[in-house]
């Protein structure tokens, strides 16, 4: 059963760049949605990013100096918050309360690998032979297509990267659904 210190079940996908985290997460969200579960997602970006488009009203307002800009329609709304004085990435614990948890059954996270929370490691030895497991005690399972050596002193499940149902079932068991 999941640890709900965040107020809602949370499961992360961590691994090195190019390991397939976003592709896997997309498939997992689709499967969970088809089962009637509502997922919120927090994704860590390692670089400066902009979800707004130059020339659009919200972009112009933000560029004018608005610290927060909300754009809303009957179909969706988005809140952008500027953090010009931050010297570090935001902490996961700071971001979670910004999600409306009354709309969600669980939160899925991509990244934040150095934060303490329940994680699944996506691994492709051809890209980076190093594993985050077993050094990270929060990794609950490895997801890969390859044979992986599991430490006898720290055994964890190995899930097939191509078996979305297996990955989703692991998550459902973890969150108690």
QUILIN-V354086 format. One record per pair of residues at least 6 apart in sequence whose C-alpha atoms are under 6 Angstrom apart, sorted by the first residue. I is the first residue (numbers start at 0). J is the second residue. D is the distance in whole Angstrom. If there is no record, write none. Layout:
i:j:d
I:J:D
I:J:D
This chain:
i:j:d
0:173:5
0:174:5
0:175:5
1:8:6
1:173:5
1:174:5
7:105:6
8:105:5
9:105:6
9:106:5
9:107:6
10:107:5
10:117:5
10:118:6
11:107:6
11:108:4
11:109:6
11:118:4
11:119:6
12:109:5
12:118:6
12:119:5
12:120:6
13:110:5
13:112:6
13:120:5
14:120:5
14:121:5
18:122:6
18:123:6
36:104:6
37:103:5
37:104:5
38:103:6
38:105:5
38:106:6
39:106:5
40:106:6
40:107:5
40:108:6
41:108:5
42:108:6
42:109:5
43:110:5
51:58:6
66:80:6
66:81:5
67:79:6
67:80:4
68:78:6
68:79:5
69:77:6
69:78:4
70:76:6
70:77:5
117:137:5
118:137:6
118:138:5
118:139:6
119:138:5
119:139:6
119:140:5
119:141:6
120:141:5
120:142:6
121:142:5
122:143:5
140:155:5
140:156:5
140:157:6
141:157:5
141:158:6
142:157:6
142:158:5
142:159:6
142:160:5
143:159:5
143:160:5
144:159:6
144:160:5
